Amino acid sequence: MIGRGARWNCPGLKIGIRVHGTLNNWQDTDTGWTLEVAIPFASLLTLDKRPPDPGTVWKFQLARYDYSVHLPGDGRELSASIPLSKANFHLPGEWGSLRFDGDEDERYHSPFALAP
């Protein structure tokens, strides 16, 4: 676990951003934005440099605070990849789950279905 105030360096990290609207124009209403992140798996390996065992589950949350004088109310906007019950990013029980399966070939042949 990375402790409070710790730094995490991620060589090879790739980030892509797309604004669906106009950038830095507070006078209009935009429709949203998209963020893509590619994290090299090697940077997520455990301290003993082994990949997770099949069935291992990691919790994760991609979150963002936007503090702006142009936002109504308290001037902050919270965005999260998984909906939260309240404005608190420090609730790991509400984070998403990332499950590592076994054989790499299996995941490409597994049936895919949308949740109801």
For each residue, the residues with C-beta under 8 A, 3 or more apart:
1:
2: 6 8
3: 6
4:
5:
6: 2 3
7:
8: 2
9:
10: 13 39 40 43
11: 40 43
12: 40 42 43
13: 10 37 38 39 40 43
14: 36 37 38
15: 35 36 37 38
16: 34 35 36 37
17: 33 34 35 36
18: 33 34
19: 22 23 30 33
20: 30 31 32 33 34
21: 25 28 29 30 31 32 33
22: 19 25 28 30
23: 19
24:
25: 21 22 28
26: 68 70
27:
28: 21 22 25
29: 21
30: 19 20 21 22 33
31: 20 21
32: 20 21
33: 17 18 19 20 21 30
34: 16 17 18 20
35: 15 16 17 62
36: 14 15 16 17
37: 13 14 15 16 62
38: 13 14 15
39: 10 13 43 44
40: 10 11 12 13 43 44
41: 44 45 51
42: 12 45
43: 10 11 12 13 39 40
44: 39 40 41
45: 41 42 49 50 51
46: 49 50 52
47:
48:
49: 45 46
50: 45 46
51: 41 45 100
52: 46 56 58 100
53: 56 100
54: 100 101 102
55: 99 100 101 102
56: 52 53 99 100
57: 97 98 99 100
58: 52 97 98 100
59: 92 95 96 97 98
60: 81 95 96 97 98
61: 80 81 82 89 92 94 95 96
62: 35 37 80 81
63: 78 79 80 81 89
64: 78 79 80
65: 76 77 78
66: 71 76 77 78 79
67: 71 75 76
68: 26 71 75 76 77
69: 75
70: 26 75
71: 66 67 68 74 75 76 77
72: 75
73: 76
74: 71
75: 67 68 69 70 71 72
76: 65 66 67 68 71 73
77: 65 66 68 71
78: 63 64 65 66 84 87 89
79: 63 64 66
80: 61 62 63 64 83 84 89
81: 60 61 62 63 96
82: 61 94 95 96
83: 80
84: 78 80 87 88 89 91 94
85: 91 94
86: 91
87: 78 84
88: 84 91
89: 61 63 78 80 84
90:
91: 84 85 86 88 94 95
92: 59 61 95
93:
94: 61 82 84 85 91
95: 59 60 61 82 91 92
96: 59 60 61 81 82
97: 57 58 59 60
98: 57 58 59 60
99: 55 56 57
100: 51 52 53 54 55 56 57 58
101: 54 55 106 107
102: 54 55 106
103: 106
104: 107 108
105: 108 109
106: 101 102 103 109 110
107: 101 104 110
108: 104 105
109: 105 106
110: 106 107
111:
112:
113:
114:
115:
116:
